[in-house]
Amino acid sequence: GFIFISNPFLPGSQHHWVKQYLKVYPQKPNICNLDMHMSPTDTGNLWEKSRDQMRLKAEAGILIYYHFDSSLGIHLDESELDHSWLLLSFSFGQSAVILLGGLRREDSATPMFMHSGDIMVMSGSRWLLYHAVPRIVSSPDKQALPQFLLQELADDTPEDSVVQNVSEEDWAVCAKYIQTSQINMTVRQVLGLGKAFPTEPDNENTVDVQPGTYHEGSSDSEESNVK
């Protein structure tokens, strides 16, 4: 089914995840689509190269960097070979307008907002719902940063906590970026347990791999693979 969870994160913890999405996850050995067009030296430290321009440039993957001028056309997530797992979608930053359709392209869509910290969970047949992100809008409180991103971690946060305080220097860069952007991460299982993508064609044991996710209409969001 489809489950929508409204910001379950502890106060102040969103800082940690925004920094992870911008500074940590795009780094090697993770893969981004820039690797097909640039040398390993050029893509080796995207955080340092991009922090002054505040416009991380990547295309395709499970980290999606939306800006106010970005949109994602109606599409179907059909690249995965195993739909028995959950698909989790996390968003941080400015708000996104989501259109959630049905199993057919012509089905009417339900509009909803996805604010900073919100989570969508899709499983079973709901994994294959048509959906789109027509636009990114300012957070409902009309501040430069959403309210949840103005909070800091409590002083008594355990040292061994997964979520840690972000340095003032790092957060200054993250906050500047997130004023006009939303970051979305989808966590998904592509293959079944014990399965692997075929390395060579095999006439006796072919695997029907669906084509990659396709987008229709305007789509200038920026994406990065994380594995």
C-alpha positions as CSV (number, residue, x, y, z in Angstrom):
1,G,0.0,0.0,0.0
2,F,0.9,3.7,0.2
3,I,1.8,5.3,3.6
4,F,2.6,9.0,4.2
5,I,4.5,9.8,7.4
6,S,4.6,13.5,8.4
7,N,8.1,14.4,9.7
8,P,9.0,11.7,12.3
9,F,12.5,13.1,12.9
10,L,13.6,14.4,16.3
11,P,14.2,18.2,16.6
12,G,17.5,19.2,15.1
13,S,18.2,15.9,13.4
14,Q,17.3,17.1,9.9
15,H,20.6,19.1,9.9
16,H,22.5,15.8,10.0
17,W,20.6,14.3,7.0
18,V,20.9,17.4,4.8
19,K,24.7,17.4,5.3
20,Q,24.8,13.7,4.6
21,Y,22.9,14.2,1.3
22,L,25.1,17.1,0.2
23,K,28.6,16.3,1.5
24,V,28.8,12.6,2.2
25,Y,26.7,10.5,-0.1
26,P,27.9,12.1,-3.4
27,Q,31.5,11.1,-2.6
28,K,33.3,8.1,-3.9
29,P,32.9,5.1,-4.1
30,N,29.3,6.1,-4.7
31,I,28.4,6.6,-8.4
32,C,26.9,9.6,-10.1
33,N,26.0,10.2,-13.7
34,L,28.8,12.7,-14.0
35,D,31.2,9.8,-14.1
36,M,30.1,9.1,-17.6
37,H,31.2,12.6,-18.8
38,M,34.0,13.6,-16.5
39,S,37.3,12.1,-15.2
40,P,37.5,10.6,-11.7
41,T,39.6,13.5,-10.6
42,D,36.8,15.9,-11.6
43,T,34.1,14.0,-9.7
44,G,36.3,13.0,-6.8
45,N,35.1,15.7,-4.3
46,L,31.8,17.2,-5.5
47,W,31.2,18.9,-2.2
48,E,34.4,21.1,-2.3
49,K,34.0,21.8,-6.0
50,S,30.3,22.8,-5.6
51,R,30.1,24.6,-2.3
52,D,30.8,28.0,-3.8
53,Q,28.4,27.6,-6.7
54,M,25.7,25.9,-4.6
55,R,24.5,24.0,-7.6
56,L,25.5,20.3,-7.4
57,K,25.2,19.0,-10.9
58,A,24.3,15.3,-11.3
59,E,21.7,13.4,-13.3
60,A,20.0,10.1,-12.5
61,G,20.1,8.0,-9.4
62,I,18.3,7.9,-6.0
63,L,19.5,11.2,-4.7
64,I,17.5,14.0,-6.4
65,Y,18.4,17.6,-6.0
66,Y,15.4,19.8,-6.9
67,H,15.5,23.6,-7.3
68,F,12.6,26.1,-7.5
69,D,12.9,25.8,-11.3
70,S,12.9,22.0,-11.4
71,S,10.1,19.6,-12.2
72,L,9.8,15.9,-12.8
73,G,7.3,14.7,-15.4
74,I,4.9,11.8,-15.0
75,H,6.7,8.5,-14.8
76,L,6.7,5.0,-13.5
77,D,9.4,3.4,-11.4
78,E,9.8,0.2,-13.2
79,S,13.5,-0.5,-13.3
80,E,13.5,-2.6,-10.2
81,L,13.3,-6.3,-10.7
82,D,11.9,-7.1,-7.3
83,H,8.8,-5.3,-6.0
84,S,8.3,-7.4,-2.9
85,W,10.3,-4.8,-0.8
86,L,9.3,-1.3,0.3
87,L,10.2,1.9,-1.5
88,L,11.1,4.7,0.9
89,S,11.2,8.3,-0.1
90,F,12.7,11.0,2.2
91,S,12.6,14.7,1.5
92,F,14.4,17.6,3.2
93,G,14.4,21.4,2.4
94,Q,11.7,23.3,0.6
95,S,8.4,21.7,-0.2
96,A,7.4,19.7,-3.2
97,V,4.1,19.3,-4.9
98,I,3.5,15.6,-5.6
99,L,1.0,14.2,-8.0
100,L,0.2,10.6,-7.1
101,G,-1.7,8.8,-9.9
102,G,-2.9,5.3,-10.4
103,L,-1.7,2.1,-12.2
104,R,-2.7,3.6,-15.5
105,R,-1.4,6.8,-17.1
106,E,-4.9,8.1,-17.6
107,D,-6.0,7.6,-14.0
108,S,-6.7,10.9,-12.1
109,A,-3.9,12.1,-9.8
110,T,-4.1,13.1,-6.1
111,P,-2.0,16.3,-5.3
112,M,-0.2,16.5,-2.0
113,F,2.6,18.5,-0.4
114,M,5.8,16.8,0.7
115,H,7.5,19.1,3.3
116,S,10.9,18.8,4.9
117,G,11.2,15.6,6.9
118,D,8.2,13.9,5.3
119,I,8.4,10.2,4.2
120,M,6.5,8.3,1.6
121,V,6.4,4.5,1.7
122,M,5.2,2.4,-1.3
123,S,4.9,-1.3,-1.5
124,G,3.3,-4.0,-3.6
125,S,1.2,-2.7,-6.5
126,R,1.5,0.8,-5.1
127,W,5.2,0.8,-6.1
128,L,4.0,1.0,-9.7
129,L,1.8,4.1,-9.4
130,Y,2.4,6.9,-11.9
131,H,3.6,10.0,-10.2
132,A,5.2,13.4,-10.9
133,V,6.7,16.4,-9.2
134,P,5.4,19.4,-11.1
135,R,7.1,22.1,-8.9
136,I,9.0,23.0,-5.8
137,V,7.6,25.7,-3.6
138,S,8.6,27.7,-0.5
139,S,7.9,26.0,2.8
140,P,4.5,26.9,4.3
141,D,6.0,29.1,7.1
142,K,7.4,31.5,4.4
143,Q,10.8,31.6,6.1
144,A,14.1,31.2,4.2
145,L,14.4,27.7,5.8
146,P,11.6,25.5,6.9
147,Q,10.9,25.6,10.7
148,F,12.3,22.1,11.3
149,L,15.6,23.1,9.7
150,L,16.0,26.0,12.2
151,Q,16.2,23.6,15.1
152,E,19.4,22.2,16.6
153,L,20.1,19.0,18.3
154,A,19.7,18.8,22.1
155,D,22.9,19.2,24.1
156,D,22.4,15.8,25.7
157,T,22.5,13.9,22.4
158,P,24.5,10.6,23.0
159,E,28.0,10.5,21.5
160,D,27.2,7.2,19.8
161,S,24.0,8.5,18.2
162,V,23.7,8.0,14.4
163,V,22.6,11.7,14.2
164,Q,25.4,14.2,15.1
165,N,25.7,17.9,15.3
166,V,26.8,19.6,12.1
167,S,29.6,22.1,12.3
168,E,28.7,25.8,11.8
169,E,30.9,25.9,8.6
170,D,29.2,22.9,7.0
171,W,25.7,24.0,8.0
172,A,26.3,27.5,6.5
173,V,26.9,25.9,3.1
174,C,24.0,23.5,3.5
175,A,21.6,26.2,4.6
176,K,22.5,28.4,1.7
177,Y,21.8,25.6,-0.7
178,I,18.6,24.4,0.9
179,Q,17.0,27.9,0.8
180,T,16.1,27.3,-2.9
181,S,16.2,23.6,-3.1
182,Q,14.7,20.3,-1.9
183,I,16.7,17.1,-1.6
184,N,14.9,13.8,-2.1
185,M,16.3,10.3,-1.5
186,T,14.6,7.1,-2.4
187,V,15.7,3.8,-0.8
188,R,14.8,0.8,-2.9
189,Q,15.7,-2.8,-3.4
190,V,16.5,-3.5,-7.1
191,L,17.2,-7.2,-7.1
192,G,15.8,-10.1,-5.1
193,L,18.1,-11.7,-2.4
194,G,20.9,-13.7,-4.0
195,K,20.2,-12.3,-7.5
196,A,22.5,-10.3,-9.7
197,F,22.4,-8.5,-13.0
198,P,23.5,-10.6,-15.9
199,T,27.0,-9.9,-17.2
200,E,26.6,-11.6,-20.6
201,P,23.6,-12.5,-22.8
202,D,22.5,-16.1,-22.1
203,N,20.0,-17.6,-24.6
204,E,19.1,-20.4,-22.2
205,N,18.6,-18.2,-19.2
206,T,17.6,-14.8,-20.2
207,V,16.5,-12.1,-17.7
208,D,13.9,-9.7,-18.9
209,V,15.3,-6.4,-17.6
210,Q,12.8,-3.5,-17.9
211,P,14.1,-0.3,-19.5
212,G,15.1,2.5,-17.2
213,T,12.7,4.9,-15.6
214,Y,11.4,7.3,-18.2
215,H,10.2,10.8,-17.7
216,E,7.9,12.8,-19.9
217,G,7.7,16.5,-20.1
218,S,10.0,18.9,-18.3
219,S,12.6,17.3,-16.0
220,D,15.6,19.3,-15.0
221,S,16.0,18.0,-11.5
222,E,19.5,16.8,-10.6
223,E,20.2,13.3,-9.4
224,S,23.0,11.2,-8.1
225,N,23.4,7.5,-7.7
226,V,24.2,6.1,-4.2
227,K,24.9,2.5,-3.7
